[in-house]
Amino acid sequence: MIDRNWRRIATGCGLAAPIVALGVIVLATLIASPETFTWRGRALSDMGRYEARTFLLFNGGLILGGLLGVPFGWRLWLESRNVLERLGVVLLWVATVGLIGIGVFFLGHTEFYLDTYLHGVAAVLYFGAAPFAQWVYGSGLVLADEQRLGLYSLWLGIVHPLVWLGWLLSRTGTSDPTAWFAVPEFVAALAFGLWIGLLALEQYQRADSKPGKQRF
């Protein structure tokens, strides 16, 4: 019973993680001052600077969203049926650590702690590992005869390179090559968050559809 309750809680964390992380990002964009953030002129991480009014909201939301993803990864690990699914979970954890790191090592954190600037490393971990987690885990789902969810995973993973490539092409030859950087950041985060939500919903529905054989 205790193990079943922990699995149920972990699935709930998977449902909550993208809602928290994406919800905080959207809310922060609405209340951030123009000096702190604009879609054209700033990155999302600018809302996490210490002097910004969104400092606690933005960084706290990313940290909480990432922490919620850790137990959900454990839930997926328990349900893994092949090596690709397990490797996908590991990559999901890497991306989750990166998301937490973006909040912990906010822009300008070296003025308060650590001499080494780690925000860029955390961002690369998150945005770099996220699509690979989707591709690898999605491939594992296909091998496990869950083609529909597997294809959703693969398609959402493809969104990442497409949006970044589209942004790079749109900036070629322009006078402001970093403009609109927040747009591919948000779309990539949205694709990853939707994927986590779909996996969590599938886990929830799978257990609910077999009341006599619940895997919670």
Legacy VTK file of the C-alpha trace (Angstrom):
# vtk DataFile Version 3.0
C-alpha trace
ASCII
DATASET POLYDATA
POINTS 216 float
0.000 0.000 0.000
2.821 2.386 0.878
4.593 1.647 -2.404
1.316 2.162 -4.293
0.822 5.546 -2.624
4.350 6.649 -3.494
3.792 5.686 -7.126
0.549 7.655 -7.171
2.334 10.668 -5.719
5.129 10.349 -8.295
2.580 10.304 -11.115
0.956 13.408 -9.636
4.367 15.083 -9.621
4.624 14.374 -13.344
1.283 16.061 -13.945
2.228 19.044 -11.782
5.794 19.607 -13.030
5.004 21.131 -16.457
2.067 23.095 -15.074
4.310 24.687 -12.457
7.312 25.368 -14.701
5.413 26.614 -17.743
2.834 28.453 -15.663
5.544 30.349 -13.818
7.279 31.293 -17.065
4.064 32.657 -18.570
3.147 34.496 -15.366
6.619 35.999 -15.116
6.418 37.330 -18.685
3.154 39.065 -17.781
4.415 40.832 -14.672
8.046 41.487 -15.668
8.947 45.105 -16.293
9.920 46.083 -19.863
13.437 46.818 -18.625
13.705 43.210 -17.471
12.005 41.292 -20.250
10.539 41.675 -23.713
10.046 38.851 -26.186
12.110 40.685 -28.784
14.978 41.931 -26.700
15.576 39.506 -23.844
16.071 35.842 -22.956
13.721 34.112 -20.546
16.539 33.866 -18.013
16.661 37.649 -17.736
13.541 37.344 -15.589
15.660 35.436 -13.085
18.185 38.206 -12.464
18.472 39.244 -8.828
17.331 42.816 -9.465
14.201 41.715 -11.378
10.800 41.745 -9.664
10.306 38.208 -11.017
13.493 36.879 -9.385
11.846 34.635 -6.781
8.889 33.671 -8.950
10.908 32.677 -11.995
13.796 30.890 -10.303
11.617 29.302 -7.630
9.186 28.014 -10.229
11.912 26.433 -12.337
13.488 24.798 -9.296
10.143 23.468 -8.065
9.154 22.259 -11.539
12.481 20.458 -11.878
12.230 18.882 -8.431
8.764 17.572 -9.272
10.223 15.906 -12.340
12.683 13.818 -10.302
10.128 11.473 -8.643
8.223 11.221 -11.899
11.399 9.968 -13.553
11.570 7.302 -10.837
7.984 6.340 -11.720
8.907 5.947 -15.377
12.011 3.960 -14.447
9.876 1.433 -12.559
7.660 1.045 -15.628
10.551 0.780 -18.113
10.492 -2.317 -20.268
13.674 -1.959 -22.292
17.075 -0.292 -22.368
15.913 2.638 -24.490
13.179 3.566 -22.030
15.635 3.453 -19.139
18.186 5.531 -21.058
15.408 7.989 -21.882
14.614 8.313 -18.181
18.275 9.030 -17.416
18.270 11.778 -20.053
15.032 13.129 -18.576
16.788 13.368 -15.210
19.715 15.174 -16.854
17.316 17.705 -18.363
15.588 18.040 -14.998
18.885 18.748 -13.264
19.560 21.362 -15.922
16.196 23.013 -15.273
16.885 23.126 -11.546
20.343 24.508 -12.300
18.925 27.354 -14.388
17.040 28.529 -11.302
19.836 27.887 -8.814
22.586 29.393 -10.984
20.576 32.392 -12.162
22.131 35.093 -14.325
24.617 36.978 -12.175
24.814 34.347 -9.441
28.597 34.762 -9.239
28.020 38.065 -7.419
26.510 36.075 -4.548
28.063 32.602 -4.622
30.581 30.562 -6.642
33.290 32.036 -8.818
32.437 29.806 -11.765
29.548 30.875 -13.986
27.251 27.857 -14.288
24.065 29.276 -15.767
25.144 28.497 -19.315
26.079 24.934 -18.382
22.679 24.374 -16.785
20.879 25.810 -19.826
22.840 23.573 -22.207
22.020 20.544 -20.048
18.336 21.327 -20.135
17.888 22.337 -23.763
20.432 19.777 -24.983
19.201 16.720 -23.082
15.452 17.357 -23.398
14.992 16.415 -27.088
17.263 13.378 -26.758
15.205 12.200 -23.784
12.096 12.429 -25.957
13.663 10.658 -28.927
15.237 7.842 -26.924
12.288 7.224 -24.610
9.891 7.518 -27.548
11.883 4.890 -29.444
11.623 2.642 -26.407
7.861 3.135 -26.368
7.647 2.114 -30.022
9.651 -1.040 -29.285
7.248 -1.768 -26.423
4.302 -1.593 -28.872
3.106 1.801 -27.692
3.378 3.390 -31.106
0.964 6.263 -30.512
2.686 7.641 -27.420
6.065 6.819 -28.909
5.324 8.861 -32.027
4.054 11.765 -29.923
7.353 11.655 -28.039
9.398 11.636 -31.229
7.384 14.427 -32.861
7.570 16.665 -29.806
11.307 16.016 -29.686
11.653 17.141 -33.304
10.112 20.488 -32.342
13.351 21.449 -30.553
15.799 21.441 -33.484
13.144 22.820 -35.839
12.390 25.861 -33.687
16.072 26.574 -33.029
16.932 26.165 -36.710
14.028 28.405 -37.684
15.202 31.061 -35.250
18.793 30.895 -36.512
17.662 31.217 -40.120
15.415 34.149 -39.241
18.351 36.008 -37.684
20.778 35.491 -40.585
21.965 38.821 -41.921
19.976 40.888 -39.417
21.380 43.764 -37.385
20.281 42.135 -34.119
21.215 38.438 -34.270
20.006 37.671 -30.725
16.522 39.190 -31.074
13.522 36.998 -30.219
15.773 34.466 -28.447
13.056 33.905 -25.825
10.691 32.499 -28.467
12.613 29.283 -29.287
13.417 28.936 -25.593
9.734 28.958 -24.687
8.635 26.715 -27.564
11.297 24.152 -26.634
10.236 24.278 -22.976
6.603 23.908 -24.053
7.394 20.845 -26.197
9.223 19.206 -23.296
6.529 20.121 -20.778
3.747 18.770 -22.985
5.672 15.520 -23.335
6.046 15.133 -19.568
2.340 15.860 -19.166
1.388 13.248 -21.775
3.544 10.596 -20.113
2.085 11.371 -16.693
-1.467 11.314 -18.035
-0.797 7.981 -19.722
0.504 6.517 -16.457
-2.558 7.790 -14.634
-5.030 6.469 -17.206
-3.274 3.130 -17.500
-3.600 2.474 -13.787
-7.150 3.816 -13.667
-8.279 1.599 -16.554
-7.325 -1.553 -14.625
-8.808 -1.145 -11.155
-8.091 -4.742 -10.289
-4.502 -4.595 -11.454
-3.462 -1.100 -10.590
0.204 -0.369 -11.073
0.155 2.528 -8.639
LINES 1 217
216 0 1 2 3 4 5 6 7 8 9 10 11 12 13 14 15 16 17 18 19 20 21 22 23 24 25 26 27 28 29 30 31 32 33 34 35 36 37 38 39 40 41 42 43 44 45 46 47 48 49 50 51 52 53 54 55 56 57 58 59 60 61 62 63 64 65 66 67 68 69 70 71 72 73 74 75 76 77 78 79 80 81 82 83 84 85 86 87 88 89 90 91 92 93 94 95 96 97 98 99 100 101 102 103 104 105 106 107 108 109 110 111 112 113 114 115 116 117 118 119 120 121 122 123 124 125 126 127 128 129 130 131 132 133 134 135 136 137 138 139 140 141 142 143 144 145 146 147 148 149 150 151 152 153 154 155 156 157 158 159 160 161 162 163 164 165 166 167 168 169 170 171 172 173 174 175 176 177 178 179 180 181 182 183 184 185 186 187 188 189 190 191 192 193 194 195 196 197 198 199 200 201 202 203 204 205 206 207 208 209 210 211 212 213 214 215
